[in-house]
């Protein structure tokens, strides 16, 4: 999990000047001065980095996930990676 968190921090850090310790406190990417277009780019970067496909926002919300914050994205990626490791 630490490797996942660190990689996501690296990716998000490319889109904001805010220090990574503030990622956890922000309730949205907007609080980190990250606009919606950059959020889409972040999702693509994460999918590529972890070789996963993040479902659309409607499906994520049905499963209780939110991709609008660092904490939410971390939870999604962790869940997807754990699911893939159990499916193997």
VOPAGU-2260 file (C-alpha; in pm, 1 decimal, decimal comma):
REM VOPAGU-2260
SITE   aa  ch    i         X         Y         Z
SITE  UNK   A    0       0,0       0,0       0,0
SITE  UNK   A    1     287,0     239,5      72,2
SITE  UNK   A    2     416,0     201,5    -284,8
SITE  UNK   A    3      68,4     279,3    -418,6
SITE  UNK   A    4      36,5     589,2    -201,5
SITE  UNK   A    5     381,5     716,3    -294,5
SITE  UNK   A    6     325,0     667,3    -668,0
SITE  UNK   A    7     -11,4     846,2    -655,2
SITE  UNK   A    8     150,7    1129,5    -457,1
SITE  UNK   A    9     418,3    1158,3    -729,0
SITE  UNK   A   10     157,8    1175,9   -1003,6
SITE  UNK   A   11     -57,0    1434,9    -826,5
SITE  UNK   A   12     247,9    1642,1    -733,6
SITE  UNK   A   13     305,1    1698,3   -1105,4
SITE  UNK   A   14     -22,9    1893,8   -1116,5
SITE  UNK   A   15       0,5    2108,8    -803,5
SITE  UNK   A   16     255,1    2304,3    -606,8
SITE  UNK   A   17      93,4    2204,2    -277,7
SITE  UNK   A   18     306,6    1980,0     -54,8
SITE  UNK   A   19     203,4    1614,4     -50,0
SITE  UNK   A   20     120,6    1618,8     323,5
SITE  UNK   A   21    -170,8    1848,8     235,6
SITE  UNK   A   22    -317,5    1593,5      -8,4
SITE  UNK   A   23    -482,3    1403,8     279,1
SITE  UNK   A   24    -640,0    1713,9     429,2
SITE  UNK   A   25    -797,4    1836,6     105,8
SITE  UNK   A   26   -1155,3    1724,2      54,5
SITE  UNK   A   27   -1122,4    1778,5    -319,9
SITE  UNK   A   28    -863,5    1826,9    -589,3
SITE  UNK   A   29    -993,4    2183,1    -627,0
SITE  UNK   A   30    -856,9    2256,5    -278,0
SITE  UNK   A   31    -516,7    2155,3    -416,1
SITE  UNK   A   32    -563,3    2401,0    -704,1
SITE  UNK   A   33    -612,5    2115,6    -951,8
SITE  UNK   A   34    -875,6    2182,4   -1218,1
SITE  UNK   A   35   -1113,2    1923,4   -1363,6
SITE  UNK   A   36    -912,0    1875,0   -1684,3
SITE  UNK   A   37    -603,7    1798,8   -1477,1
SITE  UNK   A   38    -805,9    1548,6   -1271,9
SITE  UNK   A   39    -883,5    1361,1   -1594,3
SITE  UNK   A   40    -512,9    1362,4   -1680,8
SITE  UNK   A   41    -428,7    1238,7   -1330,1
SITE  UNK   A   42    -671,9     948,4   -1370,9
SITE  UNK   A   43    -512,7     855,8   -1706,4
SITE  UNK   A   44    -163,7     877,4   -1552,2
SITE  UNK   A   45    -269,6     653,3   -1263,3
SITE  UNK   A   46    -429,6     399,3   -1496,9
SITE  UNK   A   47    -108,9     384,3   -1696,4
SITE  UNK   A   48     119,4     367,6   -1392,3
SITE  UNK   A   49     -70,6      78,6   -1233,1
SITE  UNK   A   50    -199,2     -88,9   -1551,1
SITE  UNK   A   51    -558,7     -63,6   -1429,9
SITE  UNK   A   52    -885,9      77,1   -1562,7
SITE  UNK   A   53   -1068,5     308,9   -1325,7
SITE  UNK   A   54   -1446,5     280,1   -1380,8
SITE  UNK   A   55   -1656,3     582,8   -1471,0
SITE  UNK   A   56   -1770,0     815,1   -1195,0
SITE  UNK   A   57   -2129,0     684,3   -1184,7
SITE  UNK   A   58   -2011,7     325,9   -1127,8
SITE  UNK   A   59   -1762,5     443,2    -866,4
SITE  UNK   A   60   -2034,4     626,4    -676,2
SITE  UNK   A   61   -2256,4     315,6    -683,3
SITE  UNK   A   62   -1970,7     130,4    -511,9
SITE  UNK   A   63   -1923,8     410,7    -257,9
SITE  UNK   A   64   -1608,5     558,7    -412,1
SITE  UNK   A   65   -1527,6     917,7    -500,9
SITE  UNK   A   66   -1251,7    1013,1    -744,0
SITE  UNK   A   67   -1253,3    1383,0    -656,6
SITE  UNK   A   68    -985,3    1374,5    -387,8
SITE  UNK   A   69    -650,1    1215,9    -311,2
SITE  UNK   A   70    -800,3     996,6     -40,2
SITE  UNK   A   71   -1076,8     883,0    -275,1
SITE  UNK   A   72    -838,9     799,2    -558,2
SITE  UNK   A   73    -607,6     615,4    -319,0
SITE  UNK   A   74    -902,2     403,2    -199,6
SITE  UNK   A   75   -1010,5     326,6    -557,0
SITE  UNK   A   76    -664,9     226,9    -677,3
SITE  UNK   A   77    -597,8      15,7    -368,7
SITE  UNK   A   78    -931,0    -164,9    -409,9
SITE  UNK   A   79    -871,5    -229,1    -781,2
SITE  UNK   A   80    -520,9    -363,0    -723,2
SITE  UNK   A   81    -639,1    -586,7    -438,7
SITE  UNK   A   82    -925,1    -715,5    -656,8
SITE  UNK   A   83    -682,6    -795,4    -940,2
SITE  UNK   A   84    -446,9    -979,1    -704,8
SITE  UNK   A   85    -738,1   -1191,8    -577,4
SITE  UNK   A   86    -858,0   -1261,5    -932,3
SITE  UNK   A   87    -516,9   -1398,5   -1035,2
